[in-house]
Amino acid sequence: MNDSIPSYLQRVLPHQLINCLAYHIAEKQWPWFKNHLITDFIARNNIDMSEALHENPEHYRSFNDFFTRALKQGVRPLPEDPDLIISPVDGTISQIGPIENDRIIQAKHHNYSLSALFAGDKQLASRFKHGQFSTIYLSPSDYHRIHMPTSGTLQQMIYVPGSLYSVNAATTNDIEGLYARNERVISIFATDVGEMAVIMVGAMVVGSMETVWAGPVKPKSRQITWQSYKDRTVYLKRGDEMGRFKLGSTTIVLFANPEVRWFEYHQPGNKIKMGTAIGSKLD
């Protein structure tokens, strides 16, 4: 094991307890407390509040309310061409490219299997094994709502309990199979280019993950849960909000169709904004 000290500490720390404490602190509505947390966070991270729907930090009920803040209409314009796929989030591209031999690249020396990412569902993994993937890391300073990369109808949601390692670059390089170990919410959509999976990956001090159709996703049983949505219609257009993180994390987008192509100028390490064209539906 060649872990860095921060990664080693994460292996031995009680993830769930730390996250529970962080969540309750971030939910406190004491004005003096939450206002100090918010203003200090804005200053430390150089956050541009002119983009926020509500610019005044005192408007927000709690730190989490601020952290999942909405943006003003029009600050993340979508491309006019409907065949373009957009980035679902503000963040940094961790990895992007084709899925090869059922494997997804995590970092320079690490990859992991689709079936592990899909919690052992080999049938679901087989449908994506020749497809495309993009992984985008959201730092604490980024906008934390997740939007649809292309229009689609929800087919299934899977909650997978797991660890809560940090998902920054250092930990991604150290912890093998990180995204297939961490807690995650997998949403499967039918789109006009085939199946799409949008995966919200939890991380250290991510208090909760939410979707617009189910609210906070945190089953008390801490067991893998599969929920079908084929008997109801949850249709979201490209750019519609689909979920949000309370504190930083990672989003993985998978397309089963190998003809989806990412634009070559989007490379690992590049910053990207929600709504930016990241690929095309057609080769």
N, C-alpha and C positions, 0 to 999 in steps of 0.2 A: 504494500500500500504506500503510495507516494503523495498522500494528501498534503495540501497546504494546511497551516494551523487553523485558519477559519473553517475550512472544510472538515477537518478532524473534529473541531468543536461542535459543528452541526450534527455530526454522526452521534455524539453522545448527549446532546441537549434534548430536553423533553419538548418536542415540536408542538404538540397539541396544547400543552400548558402555556407555552410562550404565546401562541396565537390567541388563545382564549383571553389572556391578560391584555394583549395588545388591542384586541377587538373591543373589550369593555372600556379601556381607556379612551379609544378613539370614538366611542359612542357617548361619552359624557357630555352633558349639555350645560354644565356650569359656565356661564358667560366668561368670567375671568380666565378660566382654564382653557376652554376651547379656543378663545380668541388669541391667547398667547401661543398655543400650539400652531394655529393656522398662520399667524403673522410671521412667526419664527420659521416655519416651513417654507413659506413664500420667499422670504429673504435668503435662506440658505440654498434654495434650489433655483433662484432667478425665474420664478414662474411669472409668465405674462398674463396678468389678470384682466387685461383689456380684451382678451379672447373670451373670457368667461361671461355667461349670461348675467350673472350677478357679480360685479367687480368688488363690492365691499366685503371684506372678510367677515365682518360682523353679521352679515346676512345669514350665514350658515348655522344650522342648529347644533352641529357637532363637527369634529374633525372629519369623520367619515362622510358627512354630508358635503363638506368642502371637497374632499378627495375625489368623490364621484360627481363633481360639478358638471353641469351642462355647459356647452359652448354656445356662443351667439350664432344665430342662423347665418350661413354664408361664409363662415371662417374656414370651413373645410369643404370647398366646392368639389363636386363630382365631375368627372369627364363626361362630355356629351355623348361619346360613342358608347352605346349599350353593350357592345361586345368586349369592353375593357373590364377587367377584374381589378378591384381596388383593395388597397391595404385596409384591413378592418380596424386598425389601431394606430395611434402614435407610438413610435418606439424605435428600436434598433434591430435590423435584420441579423438574426443569429446564424441561420443557415437557410438556403433556398436551392431547390433543384428537383431532379427526378427521384422517385423512389426506386431503388435498385435491389433486386433479389430480396424483396420483402424488408429491406433495411432503410432506415432514415438516418441521415448524418446528424449527430448532436454537436460535435466539435471535431477539431482536427484529428484526434486519435480515438474518437468514440462514435459508435452508432448504436442503434437499438432497433428491435423488430416491431413491425406493425402489430403483430398479435399481442405483444406485451403492452403496447400503447393502448390497444383496445381491450385490455384486461382479459386476454386469453380467448377472445372471440375470433377464432380462426376463419370462420365463414365471412364475417365482416371484413377482416383483414385481407382476405383473398380478393375482395372486390376493389381494393385500392392498391394492390401490390405492384401495378405497372403505372401508377399515377404520378402526381406531382405534389410537392409539399413546400410550405414556407413557414418558418418559425420566427416570430418577432417578440423581442423582449421589451417589456414595459418597465422602465425605471420608475422609482417613486415620484420623480418630477413630471412624468408624462401624464397626458389626459387618459383617464382610465375607463372610458366606456368602449364597448366593442360593437362594431357595426358589420352589417352584412357585406361580404366581398362581391356577391352577385345575388340577384333575386332568387328566392327558393321557398319551398314548402317543407316545414319541419316534419320528419318522419319518426324520429326516435331521439330520446335523451338518455344518456347513461351516466350515472354518478359512480366514480371509482374512488374509494378512500385510499389514503396512502400517506407517505411521508410529506414533510413540508420543508424541504431543503430550499435555500435561496436559489434563484435561477439567474444570478448575475454571471458574467463571463468567467470569473475565476472558478466558481463552483461547477459550472457547466463543463469546464475543462478537467475538473478533478473527479466528479462523481459519475461513474459509468451508469448509463441507462436512466439518467436523472428524470426525464419527462415521463418515463414509464413507471417510475417509483412514486412520484408526487401525486397528491390528490388532484383529481381533475373532473371536469364536466365535459362530456362529449355530445355534441349535437349533430345529427345526421340530417341533411337536407336533400331534397330532390330539386335539381335545377335544370335549366334547358341545355346544359352541357354535361349532364350526368350527376352522379352523387358527389356531394361535398360534405366534408366533416369540418366543423369548427370546434377546436378543443381549447378550453380554458384550463390552464395549469396553475394550481395553487402553489404557494411558496411561503417561506418564513415570514411571519407577521401579516399574511393575507387573512384578514378576519373572516371573510366570506366571499363567495361568488354568487352572482345573481343573474337570472335570465328574465326577459320581459314577459315570458309566458308562465313562469313558475315561481318568480320571486327568489328569495334566498334558497340555494340548493345545499342542504346540509342534513341529510337523513340522520335521525338519532341512532339508528342501528349500526352506522359505520360499516355497512355492507354494500357490495356492488348492487346497484339497482338499475333495472332497465324499464323505461316507460315509453310505450308506443303512443304516437300522436296521429296515427293513420285514421283514427275514427273522429278526428276533429281537424279543423283547418287553421293552421298557424302559418300564414303566408307573410313573408317580409321582403320588401323591395331592397334592391341594392342601396346601401347607405343607411338603411333603417337601423336603429339601435337594437341589438339582440341581447346584450348583457353588460355586466360591469364587475370590476374587481374593487374590493376594499383593501387597498395597498398593493404594491407592485407585483407583477407576475409575467406570464408568457402566454401567447396565443399561437396555436399551430393550426394552419389551414391545409386540408388535404383535398385533392380532386382525384377521383377515380379515373377520369378520362386522360390518357397519356397525351392527347392532342392539345391540352392546355399548355401554354408556354409563358414562362416568366420573362420579363424584359431583362436583357443581359446586364444593363447598367445598374440593376439592383443587386448588390453584392454583400456578403457578410461584413458586418461592421458599419454599414451605411444607415444613417438615420432616415426615417420615413414618417410621413404624416397620414392620418386616416383620410381616405378619399383619393389619395394619389394612385394613379394607374400603376399596377404592379405586374400585370400580365394580360393575356388575351385568351378568349375562349376558343379561338381557332388557330391552327398552325399556319 
